[in-house]
Amino acid sequence: MGTGIRPTGLDNAAAALRYLERRQEVVANNLANINTDGFKGERAFARLLSDGSTPVVETATNFRAGPMTNTGAPLDLAIARDGFFVAQGTTLGTAGERLTRGGSLHLDDQSRIVDQAGHPLLGEADDAGGVEGPIVVPHATKALTVKENGAVLADGKQIARLRMESVPTGARLQHEGGGLFIPGATRQRLAPADRSVRQGSREESNVGSIDSLVDMIAVQRAYASVQKTLSTIDSARGIAVTELGKPS
């Protein structure tokens, strides 16, 4: 392995500005999704490298459960413990599937259960009549029931089972707007006995507005401080070039 080049004061200041800019983006996105059902906040951090070069900016998602709100609406679904619903996305990659905990659902014009953005929730095959693919509710259904294990019943008869997945602790998932995540290679089906679906409830965002606002103010102040430092270093270098090099 090669030896990294030791950064200068300007390099360090520029790296700090890049880190603070990324942190500002993350905080702003968290604040914009305070009212997004099932949204998981992110944080930015700097990872130091062993070769002594400038740190690399990375992000991590806080998968802590958000507050649960009881609504009584049959198509409001929440997950009390670990796990995700699986939705059919609109972009390519991993068969277009996305993971979500957002449970403010509705029926589209094809009687499919979809999320707020219109992505169909996917079901899975089982011995009670569940099939792979989007869940379609019969038009004549009067009462729709979703069991804790994800079974979907129309007027008492099972028509589908929600597909649910989990990811290992520490796994990183890429955000794709709102409460959607791009699944990684470590995804796995969640056994029906391990599920905890709550019908008539919604999981709110786990982002705290006060903490995020305080974080944003701290970032702005730190950015201004680093900018001042960068200006001071630049001025000192200018003096060194234009003044110290002059003959006495």
Residue pairs with C-beta under 8 A, 6 or more apart in sequence:
1 51
2 51
3 51
3 52
4 49
4 51
4 52
4 53
5 53
6 52
6 53
7 15
7 52
7 53
7 54
9 233
10 230
10 233
10 234
10 237
11 54
12 54
13 226
13 229
13 230
13 233
14 54
14 230
15 54
15 55
16 222
16 226
17 223
17 226
17 227
17 230
18 57
19 44
19 46
19 55
19 57
20 219
20 222
20 223
20 226
21 223
22 44
22 57
22 59
23 44
23 57
23 219
24 216
24 219
24 220
24 223
25 44
26 42
26 43
26 44
26 59
27 212
27 215
27 216
27 219
28 216
29 42
29 175
30 41
30 42
30 207
30 212
31 207
31 209
31 212
31 213
31 216
33 39
33 41
33 178
33 179
33 205
33 207
34 205
34 207
34 209
34 212
35 204
35 205
36 102
36 178
36 179
36 205
37 101
37 102
37 103
37 104
37 116
37 179
37 202
37 203
37 204
37 205
38 66
38 78
38 100
38 101
38 102
38 103
38 179
38 202
38 203
38 204
38 205
39 66
39 102
39 178
39 179
39 205
39 206
39 207
40 61
40 62
40 63
40 64
40 66
40 101
40 179
40 205
40 206
41 61
41 62
41 205
41 206
41 207
41 212
42 59
42 60
42 61
42 62
42 175
43 59
43 60
43 62
44 57
44 58
44 59
45 57
45 58
45 59
45 60
46 55
46 56
46 57
46 58
47 55
47 56
47 57
47 58
48 55
49 55
49 56
60 172
61 172
61 173
61 175
61 181
62 206
64 206
65 79
65 80
65 81
65 203
65 206
66 203
66 204
66 205
66 206
67 203
67 204
67 206
68 78
68 80
68 198
68 201
68 202
68 203
68 204
69 201
69 202
69 203
69 204
70 200
70 201
71 200
71 201
71 202
72 200
73 200
74 143
74 144
74 145
74 146
74 199
74 200
75 104
75 105
75 106
75 107
75 113
75 144
76 103
76 104
76 105
76 199
76 200
76 201
76 202
77 85
77 103
77 105
77 146
77 162
77 197
77 198
77 199
77 201
77 202
78 101
78 103
78 197
78 198
78 201
78 202
78 203
79 85
79 101
79 103
79 164
79 195
79 196
79 197
79 198
79 203
80 196
80 197
80 198
81 194
81 196
82 166
82 190
83 101
83 164
83 165
83 166
83 190
83 194
83 195
83 196
84 99
84 100
84 101
84 164
84 165
84 166
84 167
84 181
85 99
85 100
85 101
85 103
85 121
85 162
85 163
85 164
86 97
86 98
86 99
86 100
86 121
86 122
86 163
86 164
86 165
87 97
87 98
87 99
87 100
87 115
87 119
87 120
87 121
87 122
87 180
88 96
88 97
88 98
88 119
88 120
88 121
88 122
88 134
89 96
89 97
89 98
89 119
89 176
89 180
90 96
90 119
91 176
93 182
94 182
94 183
97 122
97 183
98 119
98 176
98 180
98 181
98 182
98 183
99 165
99 167
99 173
99 180
99 181
99 182
99 183
99 187
100 115
100 119
100 179
100 180
100 181
101 179
101 203
102 115
102 116
102 178
102 179
102 180
102 203
103 201
103 202
103 203
104 115
104 116
104 202
105 113
105 114
105 115
105 116
105 121
106 113
106 114
106 116
107 113
107 114
107 137
108 114
108 118
108 120
110 136
111 136
111 137
111 138
111 139
112 120
112 121
112 134
112 135
112 136
112 137
113 120
113 121
113 134
113 135
113 137
113 152
114 120
114 121
115 121
116 178
117 178
117 180
119 180
120 134
120 135
121 134
121 135
121 162
121 163
122 132
122 133
122 134
122 135
122 162
122 163
123 130
123 131
123 132
123 133
123 134
123 135
123 152
123 160
123 161
123 162
123 163
124 130
124 131
124 132
124 161
124 162
124 163
124 189
125 131
125 132
126 161
126 192
128 151
128 158
128 161
129 157
129 158
129 159
129 160
130 151
130 158
130 160
130 161
131 160
132 163
135 152
135 159
135 160
135 162
136 159
136 160
137 144
137 152
137 154
137 159
138 154
138 159
141 154
141 155
142 155
143 154
143 155
143 156
144 152
144 153
144 154
145 152
145 153
145 156
145 199
146 152
146 153
146 162
146 197
146 199
147 153
147 197
147 199
148 195
148 196
148 197
148 198
149 161
149 192
149 193
149 195
149 197
150 161
150 162
150 163
150 164
150 192
150 195
150 197
151 158
151 160
151 161
151 162
151 192
152 158
152 159
152 160
152 161
152 162
153 159
161 192
162 197
163 189
164 189
164 190
164 195
164 197
165 183
165 187
165 188
165 189
165 190
166 187
166 188
166 190
166 194
167 173
167 183
167 184
167 186
167 187
167 188
168 186
171 184
171 186
172 184
173 181
173 182
173 183
173 184
174 181
174 182
174 184
175 181
175 182
176 182
